[in-house]
Amino acid sequence: MDDLGTRGFGEYADVPVQLDPRWIEDIDNTKAETEGWLSGYFGNNYANDMVRILSWSEDRLYTKYPSMYIPQDAWTKVKVLNVLSEMDAAGEYYIDRYDDNDVLYYRPEGGTIEGKDTTLQTFDKNFFLLDGTQGVTLRGLTMTGSLVSGVQLLDAVGTLVDAVDISNVSMDAVRIGRTTDTITTMPDYETLQGGHDNIVQNSYLHDLGGGGVLLGGGDRATLERGDNVARHNEIARFSKLATYTPAGYLYGVGNSFEYNYVHDAPHMAVQIMGNDMRVNHNHFYDVVKNAGDMGAVYAGRDFTYLGNEVAYNHFEKIGGSNDALYMDDGASGVRFHHNVVNGSNSGVNLNSGHSNTANDNVFIGVKHVGHGGIYHKKGETRLPLDNSWVLQSRFNSFLDVREGEKYSATPETVAAWHGHYTNGRATYSDGKPIVYPQVERWYVPRVTATGEECTATNYATAGTNGCSRATVWDDADSLYVPSGVEIDHAVVVGGGSGFVETTAAFTEPAAEYKLSRWSDKVNTRAVAAASVAETGLDLDTLKFSASGAVAEAYGAAWVAEWNRNVTAEGIGRP
């Protein structure tokens, strides 16, 4: 595949990317493909794209637009769609739109459609669009066949979506709120019009081009909650057309994804982009089957995603070399506790974030309890960090007032955040306060005189300009330092190792950096067992017995707390 800024070959070699190829009038659609597409992993093994084919020459393909990802041999894995010359298997079809032909070619099973029901999906509206409504209930409905999302809620309050069956939609089954028209890795990305106190429950959401339930809602500036909930649903065979379309999107503040059975998907199950979210009491089975560098539950590129809880879940059969939980590129502030991770490369991937805790979990058949990078590993003078503009912009949006910058908090926003994360009024599901007493001290390392972020040219090991080793790499309140991380009370079954710490070594003077430099609870109080039976855990009920290696090591009170909170009952549709 070539991405040279122009498309076509021969006399059409200078076709600019913004032009539609339909103006090439001498294409003979009996000999040339006129609307083929390339779909798949172009440049990274964690995100796909789809681009239109303009033409090809021998073994070289030219596309109308470049992919958003730079093609790399290591990860390129694509397939061609809507190509007539490849329609050689039963069930395949081809849509010919060239010159307004509007013809559908279909190769049916058994060579005939006689005696069979055949439908062509052309409906391009929501089944229900609830805009500004209050107290609406949708119950017991079956909805199938839309080119967009099934149910869309905008500024809705108190909606109940109960016992519905939504399938064969090209996008998401249910969307509470809408997103800005940008990608999730940009600081502009946010959800709007999420409303509050909306519930999606007892439903079967399946065979979806996109995701299950988008739970937008809440105000991140004020930390006002959305209290939108998806619970007791079965969400299956989703993300068929795009990556980053999980069973549960948690955006905004204070939304919950709980007691859901999520299974059979190529990519992530839940994405968190916000604060004070709960991902509790779910069963995630056979997910992340066709991606790498990914987690069943994922968050990334934000120091300010604080107060999120992932608890009492059963993670089973996580595909590839992926993780149950992945806190990527500095994502911070998650509490991962009382989970069973059964069949995953690792339990948690904590990549350079701070204030992440993974305590009181069971890991079965994992290579290791967890792993993760630290920003220090790139080298002492490697500044700015990877993705630093996005990380810093998002931090500034809520916790730093910076004159003249687009992404900058107001004094009122900073005060609201400081108060919210120090007063202890907000709590996790078990009543433990959500507090980060250090939030008032966190900072992005900056040049003292100018307020600009530190770069390699500003850095000096013992400098006095705000960009020294002490201010950038040592201070626990620097956002480049993975402080406040805990991995405690891990039950490891089947020979896996503990959390594998990344180590970085600096010189002149010598210093070694890893998570345990800033925390005394990394790989502490672990229990190793050869089998599940030895631990006393019953995988059918997720309860521990009063005897066994875990009860002996942690005591009756720990077992009682686990058994009081962790259950396999109530997960999925009633």
PyMOL commands that set and color helices and strands:
alter all, ss='L'
color gray80, all
select helices_A, chain A and resi 10-12+21-23+84-86+98-100+109-111+375-378+388-399+411-420+437-440+469-474+515-517+532-535+549-554+556-565
alter helices_A, ss='H'
color red, helices_A
select strands_A, chain A and resi 6-7+15-16+37-44+47-57+60-63+77-81+93-96+103-106+128-131+137-139+142-146+151-154+160-162+165-169+174-176+178-179+191-192+199-201+204-206+213-215+218-219+224-225+229-231+234-236+248-253+256-258+261-263+270-275+278-280+283-287+295-300+308-311+314-318+323-328+334-337+340-342+346-350+357-364+368-371+486-493+497-499+504-506+511-513+522-524+527-529+537-538+543-544
alter strands_A, ss='S'
color yellow, strands_A
deselect
rebuild
show_as cartoon
